[in-house]
Amino acid sequence: MQNTPACTYSTLLPRLLSAVLGMLLLAPVLAGGQPGDEVTDYRKTYVSKGSFADVRDNLELAITGRGIVVNNVSHIGNMLARTGKDVGASVQVYEHAEALEFCSAVLSRKMMEADPHNIVFCPYIISVYTLPGERGRVYLSYRRPTLVGSEASRQSLQEVEQLLDEIIDESIIR
């Protein structure tokens, strides 16, 4: 018979809080999700109705409306279309695809004060794209921050993910 350590408040409470916070972070996805929304360990992908231009504009407004500056826009779809022939590709991956890069001074500072190595999680990037043959369907996706380090570090990274979810939720056309 194996000797199992007793469960104490000091070990149970952090696990319980982590589980509850995880469910709260998933609530917008589960409650307002669209067919095609996906949550994995490493990525969240949401589906919006509408045109690429409208959803992309909504995304930028949801970011800048919080006083956050978009540092860079990567035109991924254009790059793949432009270089496809040069690399021998014949498949059109995206109809439109961009990635908006930004940081929140408040959240970035908080996560880096908790752990200076969290610099790798900044900037945040949300991709917005459409796939060929899927009219009226726009995807918004981001890499999920890995919850690492101290409790303060993990909590700050969860706040970053919550911000990304809120921005996308505001961008989606239902």
Buried (B, 14 or more C-beta within 10 A) or exposed (E): EEEEEEEEEEEEEEEEEBEEBEEEBBEBBEEEBBEEBEBEEEEBBBBBEBBBEBBBEBBBEBBEEBEBEBEEBBEBBEEBBEEBEEEEEEEEBBBBBBBBBBBBEEBBEBBBEBBEEBEEBBEBBBBBBBBEEEEEBBBBBBBBBEBEBEEEBBBBBBBBBBBBBEBBBBBBEE
